[in-house]
């Protein structure tokens, strides 16, 4: 996954959530099922980016801590969140950003 791949995805999908994580990160492991559950319930695409396997994108997006979520709608960054976030809080942020139910 590189920036060109993301740019193409941003053109194809109206709502994309970038999830910067690492396999060794405990809060990232805790967040993963929250993301998977909400992706089944709400209409958005998740792109999981392992910072150990992909070193370019974390630099491009100035990722300094993980987990780090960036929500992109219509190709523009709408918000970002650092650290763990509960399912209720994340669902509220996504719905408040125009994401609809499936």
C-alpha positions as CSV (number, residue, x, y, z in Angstrom):
1,X,0.0,0.0,0.0
2,X,1.4,3.4,-1.0
3,X,0.0,6.9,-1.4
4,X,-1.0,6.2,-5.1
5,X,-3.1,3.2,-3.9
6,X,-4.7,5.3,-1.2
7,X,-5.5,8.1,-3.7
8,X,-7.2,5.6,-6.0
9,X,-9.2,4.2,-3.0
10,X,-10.2,7.7,-1.9
11,X,-11.7,8.2,-5.4
12,X,-13.6,4.9,-5.3
13,X,-14.9,5.1,-1.8
14,X,-16.6,8.1,-0.2
15,X,-15.6,7.2,3.4
16,X,-12.3,5.6,4.4
17,X,-10.8,5.1,7.8
18,X,-7.0,4.7,7.9
19,X,-5.9,2.6,10.9
20,X,-2.2,2.9,11.6
21,X,-1.2,0.1,14.0
22,X,1.5,-2.5,14.9
23,X,1.2,-6.1,15.9
24,X,3.0,-5.5,19.1
25,X,0.8,-2.6,20.2
26,X,-1.7,-3.7,23.0
27,X,-4.1,-0.7,22.4
28,X,-4.1,-1.5,18.7
29,X,-5.0,-5.1,19.4
30,X,-7.9,-3.9,21.6
31,X,-9.1,-1.5,18.9
32,X,-9.0,-4.0,16.0
33,X,-12.3,-5.8,16.9
34,X,-14.0,-2.5,17.5
35,X,-13.1,-1.4,13.9
36,X,-14.1,-4.8,12.5
37,X,-17.5,-4.7,14.2
38,X,-18.3,-1.1,13.1
39,X,-17.3,-1.9,9.6
40,X,-20.0,-4.5,9.4
41,X,-22.6,-2.0,10.8
42,X,-21.6,1.2,9.0
43,X,-20.8,2.0,5.4
44,X,-17.1,2.9,5.4
45,X,-13.9,1.2,4.3
46,X,-11.0,0.4,6.7
47,X,-7.5,0.4,5.5
48,X,-5.2,-1.2,8.1
49,X,-1.6,0.0,7.8
50,X,1.1,-1.9,9.8
51,X,3.7,0.7,10.6
52,X,6.5,-2.0,10.8
53,X,5.7,-3.3,7.3
54,X,4.9,0.1,5.6
55,X,7.3,2.8,6.7
56,X,6.5,5.3,4.0
57,X,2.9,6.1,4.8
58,X,3.4,6.7,8.6
59,X,6.0,9.3,7.6
60,X,3.7,10.9,5.0
61,X,0.9,11.2,7.5
62,X,3.2,12.3,10.4
63,X,2.2,9.3,12.6
64,X,4.0,9.6,15.9
65,X,1.9,7.3,18.1
66,X,-0.4,4.3,17.6
67,X,-3.1,3.4,17.3
68,X,-3.8,6.4,15.0
69,X,-7.0,6.7,13.0
70,X,-7.5,9.2,10.1
71,X,-11.0,9.5,8.6
72,X,-11.1,10.6,5.0
73,X,-14.3,11.6,3.2
74,X,-14.5,12.6,-0.5
75,X,-10.7,12.6,-0.6
76,X,-10.3,15.1,2.3
77,X,-9.1,14.4,5.8
78,X,-12.0,15.1,8.2
79,X,-10.6,14.1,11.5
80,X,-7.9,12.0,13.2
81,X,-7.7,10.2,16.6
82,X,-4.7,9.0,18.5
83,X,-4.9,6.2,21.0
84,X,-7.7,3.8,21.8
85,X,-11.3,4.9,21.3
86,X,-14.4,3.0,22.4
87,X,-17.0,1.6,20.0
88,X,-19.6,4.1,21.2
89,X,-17.3,7.1,20.7
90,X,-16.0,5.9,17.3
91,X,-19.5,5.2,16.1
92,X,-20.6,8.7,17.1
93,X,-17.6,10.3,15.3
94,X,-18.3,8.3,12.1
95,X,-22.1,9.0,12.1
96,X,-21.3,12.7,12.8
97,X,-19.0,12.7,9.8
98,X,-21.8,11.5,7.4
99,X,-21.2,7.7,7.5
100,X,-24.5,5.8,7.1
101,X,-25.7,2.4,8.3
102,X,-25.3,-0.5,5.9
